[in-house]
Amino acid sequence: METTMDKVVALCKRRGFIFQSSEIYGGLNGFWDYGPLGVELKRNVKDAWWRDMVTNHDEFSVPPSAPQAFAMTGLDCSIIMHPQVWKVSGHFDLFCDYMTDCRETKRRYRIDQMRGRWVEYPRATQDERLSKFATQRFFIITDADTPEAGIEDTALRARKFFGRQYEKEMKWQSETMIGLARTDDLRHVLAPDASEPGTLTEPREFNLMFKTIVGARGGADDAAFLRPETAQGIFANFKNVCDTVRVRVPFGICQIGKSFRNEITPRNFTFRSREFEQMELEFFCHPKESRDWYTYWRDRRYQWYLNLGLKRERLQLRDHAQDELSHYSVGTADIEYAFPFLEKGEFGELEGVAHRGDFDLRSHMEGKLVRDAEGHLNPELGPDGKPKHAGSGKDLSYFDDQARERFVPHVIEPSAGADRATLAFICEAYTEDQQPDEKGEMQTRVLMKFHPRLAPIKVAVLPLVKKDGMPEMGLEIYRALKAAGIASYFDQQAAIGKRYRRQDEIGTPWCLTVDGQSLQDKTVTLRDRDTLEQRRVSVDTIVDEITQRLRQ
């Protein structure tokens, strides 16, 4: 059965994965709360990333395909930083999206997210509404969140707009996206909920950073910003890390933390929100080795998602074309996933892996950099010939005391969204199959096929009945699992079949059933979520067995 976004969102609410923020007051668009299961799932995603990057990293061995051995360490930087950080990095001037307003409905849209279809009615019409236009071709925007709903909504609006009953009378072009290049004539665009075309304003820039005030005075000089990314805190602390941890280039600095972007039109559940969490690595290397390191991290990060359960046919690694690259980027690749809210064949970004060159460290040394006519990055100068946004003036170069060489390291940046990764794992895990119930009748079973390391609950301990010592034995097993650090759940309410289904729906990989035989031979039934296989396991070995399975 096909996974749809409606099913995923309904399950997240029903089972306590994700709630709308401030729901009792009608909610706040672009903000989400993680429920009891969601917070564990997201925590497991972040832990898996941190373990792979930092905790389990061996700095004395060379990983497969890596150019050489390297060190990894971590940081946790403040959300609010000196305003000059964002001026030098370019965020103050360039961190913008283009938005447009509908003069009729008073709604605001982000241009590159407006989706719809070009529709053309081939025969002339006497409709006065259309007579002022030189064409019968209009772009009808849909405001629906899913492709299926978008097609239906566009067809309905097209029939209403052209005054025809049958869409077979119309010529359709494939679904597209309105970018700035497609808005030369906004008179032919029919905005969502608008009754007439041509109601959209010309696109204009909108800075995405949240502004705040530091201190009690609240003057213009006290303005600051919530960080739109975690990376700049790492660059600002590059020298501190080098001086205190005694790491040598090449090495990486990792950080997981909240970032904030005042998105114009947050949408598609948690995919695009205003408050989100990032998992970022800034990897510092010698300029001559940077291309090899870029290839290494691009391929390694792609494999990480495959190892945790995303299917290869729904995951792709896409290198950016030259015209997509940021002004500082030597190369960028996106790891993308086929989310259910996208059209078939489309992918949404999970993680970007960017070769940033020496742009960031040099910017914080010298000031905001711009590319000159020859393609070189140099400080942007003001009318007085001085840097428009001055850097820190600190020397952020690196001296290799063995090679006796000083250089500004190049940076490779794999930047992943913890929320997007969590959403991708939820979408991938959602599964429906047909299984017989207690009466032998076939019923649809909903289960979440999380990788065991990501599952919020690893094991459910289920006494068959609430008597004959079964609950007491179950509690002993439950406490032994908890003491071993294995997330477990104890449930003795309702029929055993219903309890199995409940655990399947929240993604618990294994259920342990304590029954009458358990009291006699000290074994329990171990049930597998995916295969439904059941076998007897000794109580004395159950902790070791689950621990071993989680290592696979």
C-alpha positions in Angstrom: 0.0 0.0 0.0 1.2 3.5 -0.8 2.5 5.7 2.0 0.9 9.1 1.9 1.8 12.1 4.0 -1.7 12.2 5.5 -1.2 8.7 6.9 2.2 9.6 8.3 1.0 12.8 9.9 -2.0 11.0 11.4 0.2 8.3 12.9 2.6 10.9 14.4 -0.2 12.6 16.2 -2.0 9.4 17.2 1.0 7.7 18.7 2.8 10.7 20.2 5.7 11.3 17.7 5.1 14.9 16.7 2.5 17.5 17.8 1.7 20.9 16.4 3.3 23.5 18.7 0.8 25.5 20.9 -2.0 23.3 19.5 -4.5 24.3 22.3 -4.3 27.9 21.0 -4.7 27.0 17.4 -1.0 26.2 16.7 1.9 28.3 15.4 2.9 27.7 11.8 6.4 26.4 11.3 6.9 25.1 14.9 6.6 21.6 16.1 6.8 19.7 19.4 8.2 16.2 19.7 6.1 13.9 21.8 7.2 11.0 24.1 8.1 8.7 21.2 9.2 11.4 18.8 11.8 12.8 21.3 13.3 9.4 21.7 13.4 8.8 17.9 15.0 12.1 17.2 17.5 11.6 20.1 18.4 8.2 18.6 19.0 9.9 15.2 21.3 12.5 16.8 23.1 9.8 18.9 23.7 7.7 15.8 25.2 10.7 14.0 27.4 11.7 17.0 28.6 8.1 17.6 29.5 7.7 13.9 31.3 11.1 13.8 32.8 11.5 17.3 32.3 8.8 19.9 33.2 5.7 17.9 35.8 7.4 15.7 39.4 6.0 15.8 41.8 8.8 15.1 44.7 6.3 14.8 43.4 4.3 11.9 42.5 5.2 8.3 38.9 4.6 7.5 38.1 2.9 4.1 38.6 5.3 1.2 39.8 8.1 3.5 43.0 9.9 2.3 44.6 9.5 5.8 43.8 9.2 9.5 42.2 12.2 11.2 40.8 13.4 14.5 37.2 14.4 15.4 35.9 16.5 18.2 32.8 18.5 19.2 31.5 21.9 20.2 28.2 23.3 21.6 28.1 27.0 20.7 25.7 29.7 21.8 22.6 30.4 19.7 23.1 34.2 19.9 26.5 35.5 18.7 28.1 38.8 18.0 26.2 40.5 15.1 29.4 41.0 13.2 29.6 37.2 12.7 26.5 37.4 10.4 27.7 40.5 8.6 31.1 38.9 7.8 29.6 35.5 6.8 27.2 37.2 4.4 24.0 36.2 6.1 23.1 39.8 7.0 23.1 40.9 3.3 22.5 37.7 1.4 20.4 35.3 3.5 17.2 36.1 1.7 14.3 34.4 0.0 12.0 36.0 -2.5 8.4 36.5 -1.5 5.3 37.8 -3.1 1.9 38.9 -1.7 -1.6 38.3 -3.0 -3.4 41.7 -3.2 -6.8 40.0 -3.1 -6.4 37.4 -0.3 -3.6 39.2 1.6 -1.6 36.0 1.8 2.2 35.8 1.5 4.1 33.2 -0.5 7.7 32.1 -1.1 8.2 32.2 -4.8 10.3 29.1 -5.3 7.7 27.0 -3.4 4.7 28.0 -5.4 3.6 25.0 -7.4 0.9 24.4 -10.0 0.2 23.7 -13.6 0.1 25.7 -16.8 -3.4 25.3 -18.2 -4.5 26.3 -21.7 -8.1 26.3 -23.0 -7.7 26.1 -26.8 -10.9 27.7 -28.0 -11.8 31.4 -27.8 -14.1 32.5 -25.1 -16.4 35.4 -24.7 -15.8 35.6 -21.0 -15.2 39.2 -20.1 -12.9 38.2 -17.3 -10.5 36.6 -19.9 -11.0 39.0 -22.8 -8.4 41.4 -21.5 -5.7 38.8 -21.7 -3.8 38.1 -24.9 -3.5 34.4 -24.1 -5.7 31.5 -22.9 -2.7 30.1 -21.0 -2.6 30.6 -17.3 -0.5 29.3 -14.4 -2.9 28.0 -11.8 -1.2 27.6 -8.4 -2.3 24.9 -6.0 -2.0 25.3 -2.2 -2.4 21.6 -1.5 0.3 19.8 0.5 0.3 16.5 -1.5 0.7 15.8 -5.2 -2.6 13.9 -5.4 -4.5 16.7 -3.7 -2.6 19.2 -5.9 -3.8 17.6 -9.2 -7.4 17.5 -8.0 -7.3 21.0 -6.6 -5.7 22.4 -9.8 -8.3 20.6 -12.1 -11.2 22.0 -9.9 -9.9 25.5 -10.0 -9.2 25.3 -13.8 -12.8 24.1 -14.5 -14.1 26.9 -12.3 -11.8 29.5 -13.9 -12.6 28.6 -17.5 -16.2 27.9 -16.9 -16.0 24.4 -18.4 -17.2 21.1 -17.0 -14.7 18.7 -18.6 -11.0 19.0 -18.1 -10.5 17.0 -21.4 -11.2 20.2 -23.2 -8.1 21.8 -21.7 -4.4 21.4 -22.6 -2.2 20.6 -19.6 1.5 21.0 -19.2 3.5 19.1 -16.6 3.7 20.3 -13.0 6.3 23.0 -12.6 7.6 25.5 -10.1 7.4 29.3 -10.4 10.9 30.7 -10.1 12.0 34.2 -10.7 12.5 33.4 -14.4 8.9 32.4 -14.7 7.4 35.5 -13.3 8.0 38.0 -16.1 4.3 38.3 -16.6 2.5 37.8 -13.3 -0.8 38.9 -14.9 -1.3 35.3 -16.0 -0.8 33.7 -12.6 -3.9 32.7 -10.6 -2.9 32.6 -6.9 -4.4 30.2 -4.4 -7.9 31.3 -3.3 -7.8 34.3 -5.7 -10.8 34.8 -8.0 -8.8 36.7 -10.7 -5.3 36.3 -12.1 -2.7 39.0 -11.8 -3.1 39.6 -8.0 0.5 38.8 -7.0 3.0 41.5 -6.3 6.5 41.6 -7.8 8.9 39.3 -5.9 11.1 41.0 -3.3 13.8 40.0 -0.9 13.1 38.9 2.7 15.9 38.3 5.2 15.3 35.0 7.0 17.2 35.8 10.3 15.2 36.3 13.5 16.1 39.6 15.1 16.2 40.0 18.9 17.6 42.4 21.5 20.5 41.8 23.9 20.4 43.7 27.2 17.8 46.0 28.9 18.2 49.2 26.9 16.8 47.9 23.6 18.5 50.3 21.3 19.6 49.8 17.7 23.1 48.9 18.9 21.7 46.1 21.0 20.2 44.2 18.1 21.3 40.6 17.6 20.1 37.5 15.7 19.2 34.0 16.4 21.6 31.9 14.5 20.4 30.6 11.1 23.1 27.8 11.1 25.5 26.3 13.6 28.5 26.4 11.4 29.7 30.0 12.2 30.2 29.1 15.8 32.6 26.4 14.7 34.6 28.8 12.5 34.7 31.4 15.3 36.2 28.8 17.6 38.6 27.2 15.2 41.7 28.7 16.9 40.4 27.8 20.4 40.0 24.2 19.4 43.5 24.0 17.8 45.1 25.6 20.9 43.3 23.5 23.6 42.7 20.0 22.2 46.0 19.8 20.3 44.4 18.5 17.1 46.3 18.5 13.9 44.9 19.2 10.4 43.1 17.3 9.0 40.5 17.2 11.7 36.8 17.8 12.1 34.6 19.7 14.6 31.0 18.5 15.1 28.0 20.3 16.5 24.4 19.5 17.0 22.1 22.4 17.9 19.1 24.5 17.2 18.9 27.0 14.3 16.2 29.5 13.3 15.0 30.7 10.0 12.0 32.9 9.5 10.6 30.9 6.6 8.0 32.8 4.5 5.8 29.7 4.0 6.9 26.7 6.2 5.2 23.6 4.9 5.2 19.8 4.4 5.1 18.9 8.1 8.6 19.2 9.7 10.4 19.3 6.4 10.6 23.1 6.4 10.0 24.8 9.7 11.2 28.0 11.5 12.9 26.2 14.4 15.0 23.2 13.6 18.0 21.2 14.6 21.2 20.7 12.6 23.9 18.1 12.7 26.9 19.8 11.2 30.6 18.9 10.6 33.2 21.3 9.6 36.2 19.3 8.4 39.5 21.3 8.1 42.1 20.0 5.7 45.1 21.1 3.5 44.0 22.9 0.3 45.8 20.3 -1.8 43.9 17.5 -0.3 40.5 19.1 -0.1 39.0 17.6 -3.3 39.8 14.0 -2.0 38.2 14.8 1.4 35.1 16.2 -0.3 34.6 13.0 -2.2 35.2 11.0 1.0 32.6 12.8 3.1 30.1 13.0 0.3 30.1 9.2 -0.1 30.4 8.4 3.6 27.4 10.5 4.5 25.3 8.9 1.7 26.1 5.5 3.1 25.1 6.5 6.6 21.5 6.9 5.6 21.6 3.5 3.8 23.0 1.8 6.8 20.2 3.1 9.0 17.4 1.8 6.7 16.6 4.3 3.9 16.2 2.3 0.7 18.6 3.1 -2.2 15.7 3.6 -4.6 14.3 6.4 -2.5 17.7 8.0 -1.8 20.0 9.8 -4.2 23.3 11.7 -4.2 23.1 14.7 -6.6 26.0 16.9 -7.5 25.1 20.6 -8.0 25.4 22.0 -11.4 27.7 25.0 -11.8 24.9 27.5 -11.7 23.6 26.1 -8.4 26.8 26.6 -6.5 27.1 29.2 -3.8 29.5 32.0 -4.6 32.2 30.5 -2.3 31.6 26.8 -3.1 34.0 24.7 -5.1 31.6 21.8 -5.2 28.4 20.8 -3.5 26.4 17.5 -3.4 22.9 17.0 -1.9 21.7 13.8 -0.3 18.0 13.7 -1.2 15.1 11.5 -0.3 11.8 10.8 -2.1 9.4 12.2 0.5 5.7 11.2 0.1 4.6 14.9 -0.3 6.7 15.1 -3.5 5.7 14.1 -7.0 6.8 10.6 -8.2 10.5 10.9 -9.3 11.1 14.1 -7.2 13.5 14.2 -4.2 13.9 16.6 -1.3 17.1 17.6 0.4 18.2 15.7 3.5 21.8 16.9 3.7 24.2 19.1 1.8 27.9 18.3 1.5 29.8 21.4 0.5 33.4 22.2 -0.4 33.6 25.7 1.1 37.3 26.3 0.3 38.9 28.8 2.7 36.0 31.2 2.4 34.8 31.1 6.1 38.1 31.3 7.9 39.3 34.1 5.6 36.1 36.0 6.0 36.4 36.0 9.8 40.0 37.2 9.4 39.7 39.8 6.7 36.0 40.7 6.4 33.1 39.8 4.1 34.5 38.3 0.9 33.2 38.9 -2.7 34.3 37.5 -6.0 36.2 39.8 -8.3 36.2 39.9 -12.1 38.9 37.2 -12.2 36.9 34.9 -9.9 39.0 35.5 -6.8 37.5 36.1 -3.4 38.6 39.4 -1.7 37.2 41.6 1.1 34.3 43.7 0.1 35.3 47.4 0.2 33.2 50.4 1.2 33.4 53.9 -0.4 36.4 54.7 1.8 38.4 51.8 0.4 38.3 49.9 3.7 36.5 46.6 4.2 32.8 47.1 4.3 32.3 44.5 7.0 35.5 44.2 8.9 36.7 40.8 10.1 38.0 39.9 13.5 41.6 40.8 12.6 42.6 37.5 14.3 45.0 35.1 12.5 43.0 32.0 11.8 45.6 30.3 9.7 47.2 27.0 10.7 50.9 26.2 11.1 52.0 22.7 10.4 55.1 22.4 12.5 56.2 19.1 10.9 56.0 20.4 7.3 57.0 23.9 8.4 54.1 25.4 6.4 51.4 28.0 7.2 48.1 27.9 5.3 44.4 28.7 5.7 42.7 25.3 5.8 39.9 24.4 3.3 36.7 23.2 4.8 34.4 20.4 3.8 30.9 20.8 5.4 28.4 17.9 5.6 25.3 19.7 7.0 22.3 17.5 7.9 19.0 18.4 9.4 18.0 16.3 12.4 14.3 17.0 11.8 14.5 16.1 8.1 16.4 13.0 8.8 13.9 12.0 11.5 11.0 12.7 9.1 12.7 10.6 6.4 13.1 7.7 8.8 9.5 8.0 9.8 8.3 8.0 6.2 10.6 5.1 5.3 9.4 3.1 8.3 5.7 3.5 7.7 4.4 0.1 6.4 1.0 -1.5 6.0 0.5 -5.2 5.5 -2.3 -7.8 5.9 -2.3 -10.1 8.9 -4.9 -12.3 10.5 -6.5 -11.1 13.7 -7.5 -13.3 16.7 -10.5 -14.6 14.8 -8.4 -15.4 11.7 -9.8 -12.5 9.7 -7.4 -10.5 7.5 -6.8 -7.0 8.9 -4.5 -4.2 7.8 -1.5 -4.0 10.2 0.3 -0.7 10.5 3.9 -1.0 11.6 6.9 1.3 11.7 10.0 -0.6 10.5 12.6 1.5 12.2 16.1 0.3 12.3 16.5 -1.2 15.8 19.1 1.5 16.8 16.6 4.2 15.9 13.5 2.7 17.4 12.2 4.7 20.4 11.5 1.5 22.3 13.7 -1.5 21.7 11.8 -4.2 23.7 8.3 -4.5 25.1 7.8 -6.9 28.0 4.3 -8.4 27.9 2.9 -10.8 30.6 0.3 -13.0 29.0 -2.1 -12.5 31.9 -2.2 -10.4 35.1 -1.8 -13.3 37.5 0.1 -16.5 38.3 3.4 -14.6 38.9 3.7 -13.5 35.2 3.6 -9.8 35.9 6.3 -10.2 38.6 8.6 -12.1 36.3 8.0 -9.6 33.5 9.0 -6.7 35.8 12.2 -8.5 36.7 13.1 -8.8 32.9 12.0 -5.2 32.3 14.2 -3.9 35.1 17.2 -6.0 33.9 16.8 -4.5 30.4 16.5 -1.0 31.8 19.7 -1.5 33.9 21.5 -2.5 30.7 20.5 0.8 29.1 18.0 -0.8 26.7 14.9 1.3 26.2 12.0 -0.9 27.3 8.3 -0.9 27.9 6.1 -2.9 30.2 2.5 -3.5 29.3 0.0 -5.9 30.9 -3.3 -4.3 29.8 -5.6 -5.7 27.0 -5.4 -8.9 24.9 -1.9 -9.9 23.8 -2.8 -9.5 20.1 -3.8 -5.8 20.7 -0.6 -5.2 22.6 1.4 -6.7 19.7 -0.3 -4.4 17.3 0.3 -1.4 19.5 4.0 -2.1 19.6 4.2 -2.7 15.9 2.6 0.7 15.2 5.2 2.5 17.3 8.1 0.6 15.8 9.2 -1.7 18.7 11.5 -4.3 17.1 10.9 -7.1 19.7 8.3 -8.2 22.1 9.0 -10.6 25.1 5.9 -12.5 26.2 5.9 -14.1 29.7 3.5 -17.0 29.8 2.9 -20.2 31.8 5.9 -22.0 30.4 8.1 -19.1 31.5 7.5 -19.9 35.1 8.5 -23.5 34.6 11.7 -23.3 32.4 12.7 -19.6 32.7 12.2 -18.9 29.0 10.1 -16.3 27.2 8.7 -15.9 23.7 10.8 -13.4 21.6 8.6 -12.0 18.8 10.1 -10.2 15.8 8.2 -7.1 14.6 9.0 -7.5 10.9 8.9 -11.3 10.3 6.5 -12.1 13.1 8.8 -15.0 14.0 8.5 -16.3 17.6 11.0 -18.4 19.4 11.8 -19.3 23.0 14.8 -17.5 24.6 16.3 -18.0 28.1 15.6 -15.2 30.5 19.3 -15.4 31.6 20.5 -14.6 28.1 17.9 -12.1 26.9 19.8 -9.0 27.8 22.9 -10.2 26.0 20.9 -11.2 22.9 19.1 -7.9 22.6 22.4 -6.1 23.1 24.0 -8.2 20.4 21.1 -7.5 18.0 21.4 -3.8 18.5 25.1 -3.9 17.5 24.2 -5.4 14.1 
